Amino acid sequence: MEALIEEPGTADTTWESRLEAKALIPGTSTGVAFKLWVGGLLLVLLVGIVAYVNQYNNGLYVTGMRDRISWGIYIAAFVFFAGISMAGTLMSAILRITRATWRTPITRVAEAITVMGLITAGVFVIVDMGQPLRLYQMYLNGNWQSPLMWDMMAITVYLTSSVVYLLVPMIPDLAFFRDRLPGRVPHVQSWMYGTLSFGWIENPPQRRALAKAVAILTVLIIPVAVSVHTVLSFVFSTTVRVSWNSTSFGFFFVAGAIFSGVAVLIIVFAIVRRRYHLEEYITERQFTYLGYLLAAMSMIMIYTNATEFITKGFKASDDDLFAFRELFATKFAPLFWFYFFGGLVLPVLIVAFKRTRTITGLVVASSFAVVAMFIERYFIVVAGMSVPLMPYEPSSYMPTATEWAIVAGGFALFMLFLTLFTRLFPIVAIWEMKEEHETRVEVAP
Amino acid sequence: MIVDLRHCDGCQSQGTAPQCTLATIEGHLLPEPMEWIEVYESPLEGGGTQFVPTPCQQCQNPPCVNVCPVAATFSAPEGVVLIDQDRCIGCRMCMAACPYDRRFFNWGSPPVPPEALLADYSMEHQVQAKVGTVTKCDFCVDMVRAGSLPHCVAGCPQGAIYYGDLEEDLATNGKTLVSFKDFTTNNNAYRLKEELGTHPRVWYIPGHGEAVGRDPHTTGRMPTKWPWIERAKGAVTWKR
């Protein structure tokens, strides 16, 4: 492999040539493990598609949802995937604005997670619809008053802008791939690099234009991201359901999005780092900082949950008490306490102690956080709907095999997108790292 | 609509399931388990229960209409909230928004008796039910226009349900004619969950069937049956 990427004249492994060589690895190498992984994902995806075809033919009858709990795990998955899409914006935009240079090696993958997360979230909206072929009605007869309409607009804008935000800073790196990879990859692939690098030849006007475009996008995407997660919460909090009746839901969803986004980032980085041998660039430092972020967001989540439960529990209306009893003591109690202790408290503890603040420790903490956040989305949706509105027996909901298969298919889709991205695109922001390296070298005598 | 709860005994005296519900099922050929007008049994302060027939409340400020992303559910000019099942995308946001649990989803291919196949679909009648869309009580506006009373009003053996026009200030249960204003004011009428600001157009006169001799401590009502379900080929039914 090393021989493959060796270029004449770069035998002396300078920092720069080493980086370039490393960046080219994913684009040129495939192993058995990779093929097995992709094959496995395709299989799960296929099962999901078969389950969906079955659902499409028989109606949502094949799900566990019914009139009284009319949203279920699909909407939970929708909120979850929309949530982890916050990762990219946080890493690239919020941290770029604060000039946190440690995030440079990891921005690209984070931005990719944003795009893939949003696409998967969109898939779950369509999966949940009773008449998916009528989606065009949203464009034809959209009702501007509806939070779902705001949601669709916000997500469409977010998806568009995050695709642009993924692509624009990638242009110099795509040009690098365009120049270095022909002959080693299929023709279509090098054609793609050529097209997507938009004639980048790295002259000063192009560099200035790029810097300006990135700066503008950075500022613009932050309010878009925040609005997406806020509006998403409005889908719930604009109804009169007692568990969703909260003014802090917007903030809560944004915090949850950042939290789950950071957790997903840590897991993905750990995998990418090992798989593509990027230990030199994605170091312990990145993981430690991400760990701090994880712990901070985790504490914000604990805080938000506490304010919500204390203010509602103090007044203790009958419906609130019913919801609390289900959440804390009966139906959803195992899920809730796992979420609280496993997903919120445990990550803080793991990050707090130096001995556990290792990459393995952080991956464990993040895995707990990701599972817990999916569970949290699940009980927000389902527990919120299980409070009876009229004098009837409380109903229950349990996802059916079809729903599990489709949700698993959704996860496979997300991972497949991400795998193919890391395989086909420059996953390290080569030019940004070079730039920063240069400034560092200049500053340091 | 005004429901005089003093006259509603949940059809305990008839020995049947509530006949307003049954008449609605027959009239709209409703798939099981839809009860567009559902007779809830709720506890009274001092023990015992009352029966509360609950159709769609036809709110003046309808939460369902406000949240529908494609305006498939809307307030008609006469004030009734209707659903266009040819436009509904099946997102079920309206079901999350309705505070009265009065919206139903066609989860599967709805069972239809043969006669339903002859019906022309109209938003005011909603026969036949369409899979993957939301449906609910439509206040039988098409029947009223043709000069007859809604199924539930005509079906009530005790004359407990009055139907009329707010602007004309008239309502009838098919036997007597009352002034809406006088009848509601004189009998302390109330509306369900009035505090939500939905302004329902269904008023209730407090009671527990005392006018028709019901003992509030005799609880329970007969379960609803869907009489034609055997005749519906390939019927799929589900639980609420």
HADDOCK unambig.tbl for C-alpha pairs under 7 A between the chains (distance, minus, plus):
assign (segid A and resid 58 and name CA) (segid B and resid 108 and name CA) 6.02 0.50 0.50
assign (segid A and resid 58 and name CA) (segid B and resid 109 and name CA) 6.86 0.50 0.50
assign (segid A and resid 59 and name CA) (segid B and resid 107 and name CA) 5.81 0.50 0.50
assign (segid A and resid 59 and name CA) (segid B and resid 108 and name CA) 4.75 0.50 0.50
assign (segid A and resid 59 and name CA) (segid B and resid 109 and name CA) 6.72 0.50 0.50
assign (segid A and resid 59 and name CA) (segid B and resid 131 and name CA) 6.62 0.50 0.50
assign (segid A and resid 59 and name CA) (segid B and resid 132 and name CA) 6.20 0.50 0.50
assign (segid A and resid 60 and name CA) (segid B and resid 107 and name CA) 4.99 0.50 0.50
assign (segid A and resid 60 and name CA) (segid B and resid 108 and name CA) 6.18 0.50 0.50
assign (segid A and resid 61 and name CA) (segid B and resid 107 and name CA) 4.49 0.50 0.50
assign (segid A and resid 61 and name CA) (segid B and resid 108 and name CA) 4.61 0.50 0.50
assign (segid A and resid 66 and name CA) (segid B and resid 240 and name CA) 5.77 0.50 0.50
assign (segid A and resid 67 and name CA) (segid B and resid 104 and name CA) 5.73 0.50 0.50
assign (segid A and resid 67 and name CA) (segid B and resid 105 and name CA) 6.12 0.50 0.50
assign (segid A and resid 67 and name CA) (segid B and resid 240 and name CA) 5.52 0.50 0.50
assign (segid A and resid 68 and name CA) (segid B and resid 240 and name CA) 6.51 0.50 0.50
assign (segid A and resid 70 and name CA) (segid B and resid 92 and name CA) 6.88 0.50 0.50
assign (segid A and resid 128 and name CA) (segid B and resid 91 and name CA) 6.85 0.50 0.50
assign (segid A and resid 129 and name CA) (segid B and resid 89 and name CA) 6.40 0.50 0.50
assign (segid A and resid 129 and name CA) (segid B and resid 90 and name CA) 5.05 0.50 0.50
assign (segid A and resid 129 and name CA) (segid B and resid 91 and name CA) 4.91 0.50 0.50
assign (segid A and resid 130 and name CA) (segid B and resid 89 and name CA) 6.11 0.50 0.50
assign (segid A and resid 130 and name CA) (segid B and resid 90 and name CA) 4.04 0.50 0.50
assign (segid A and resid 130 and name CA) (segid B and resid 91 and name CA) 6.42 0.50 0.50
assign (segid A and resid 130 and name CA) (segid B and resid 132 and name CA) 3.89 0.50 0.50
assign (segid A and resid 130 and name CA) (segid B and resid 133 and name CA) 6.17 0.50 0.50
assign (segid A and resid 131 and name CA) (segid B and resid 89 and name CA) 4.72 0.50 0.50
assign (segid A and resid 131 and name CA) (segid B and resid 90 and name CA) 5.40 0.50 0.50
assign (segid A and resid 131 and name CA) (segid B and resid 132 and name CA) 5.52 0.50 0.50
assign (segid A and resid 132 and name CA) (segid B and resid 89 and name CA) 6.45 0.50 0.50
assign (segid A and resid 134 and name CA) (segid B and resid 89 and name CA) 5.60 0.50 0.50
assign (segid A and resid 135 and name CA) (segid B and resid 89 and name CA) 6.65 0.50 0.50
assign (segid A and resid 137 and name CA) (segid B and resid 70 and name CA) 6.08 0.50 0.50
assign (segid A and resid 138 and name CA) (segid B and resid 69 and name CA) 6.60 0.50 0.50
assign (segid A and resid 138 and name CA) (segid B and resid 70 and name CA) 5.48 0.50 0.50
assign (segid A and resid 141 and name CA) (segid B and resid 70 and name CA) 5.26 0.50 0.50
assign (segid A and resid 141 and name CA) (segid B and resid 71 and name CA) 6.76 0.50 0.50
assign (segid A and resid 142 and name CA) (segid B and resid 69 and name CA) 5.75 0.50 0.50
assign (segid A and resid 142 and name CA) (segid B and resid 70 and name CA) 4.59 0.50 0.50
assign (segid A and resid 142 and name CA) (segid B and resid 71 and name CA) 6.79 0.50 0.50
assign (segid A and resid 143 and name CA) (segid B and resid 68 and name CA) 6.86 0.50 0.50
assign (segid A and resid 143 and name CA) (segid B and resid 69 and name CA) 4.99 0.50 0.50
assign (segid A and resid 143 and name CA) (segid B and resid 70 and name CA) 5.22 0.50 0.50
assign (segid A and resid 143 and name CA) (segid B and resid 71 and name CA) 5.49 0.50 0.50
assign (segid A and resid 145 and name CA) (segid B and resid 66 and name CA) 6.04 0.50 0.50
assign (segid A and resid 145 and name CA) (segid B and resid 67 and name CA) 6.63 0.50 0.50
assign (segid A and resid 146 and name CA) (segid B and resid 66 and name CA) 5.92 0.50 0.50
assign (segid A and resid 146 and name CA) (segid B and resid 67 and name CA) 4.15 0.50 0.50
assign (segid A and resid 146 and name CA) (segid B and resid 68 and name CA) 5.67 0.50 0.50
assign (segid A and resid 146 and name CA) (segid B and resid 69 and name CA) 5.05 0.50 0.50
assign (segid A and resid 147 and name CA) (segid B and resid 67 and name CA) 6.17 0.50 0.50
assign (segid A and resid 148 and name CA) (segid B and resid 69 and name CA) 5.70 0.50 0.50
assign (segid A and resid 149 and name CA) (segid B and resid 69 and name CA) 5.18 0.50 0.50
assign (segid A and resid 239 and name CA) (segid B and resid 96 and name CA) 6.78 0.50 0.50
assign (segid A and resid 239 and name CA) (segid B and resid 97 and name CA) 4.74 0.50 0.50
assign (segid A and resid 240 and name CA) (segid B and resid 97 and name CA) 6.34 0.50 0.50
assign (segid A and resid 240 and name CA) (segid B and resid 99 and name CA) 6.37 0.50 0.50
assign (segid A and resid 389 and name CA) (segid B and resid 99 and name CA) 6.20 0.50 0.50
assign (segid A and resid 389 and name CA) (segid B and resid 100 and name CA) 6.10 0.50 0.50
assign (segid A and resid 389 and name CA) (segid B and resid 101 and name CA) 6.27 0.50 0.50
assign (segid A and resid 390 and name CA) (segid B and resid 100 and name CA) 6.39 0.50 0.50
assign (segid A and resid 390 and name CA) (segid B and resid 101 and name CA) 6.89 0.50 0.50
assign (segid A and resid 391 and name CA) (segid B and resid 40 and name CA) 6.25 0.50 0.50
assign (segid A and resid 391 and name CA) (segid B and resid 41 and name CA) 6.71 0.50 0.50
assign (segid A and resid 391 and name CA) (segid B and resid 42 and name CA) 5.84 0.50 0.50
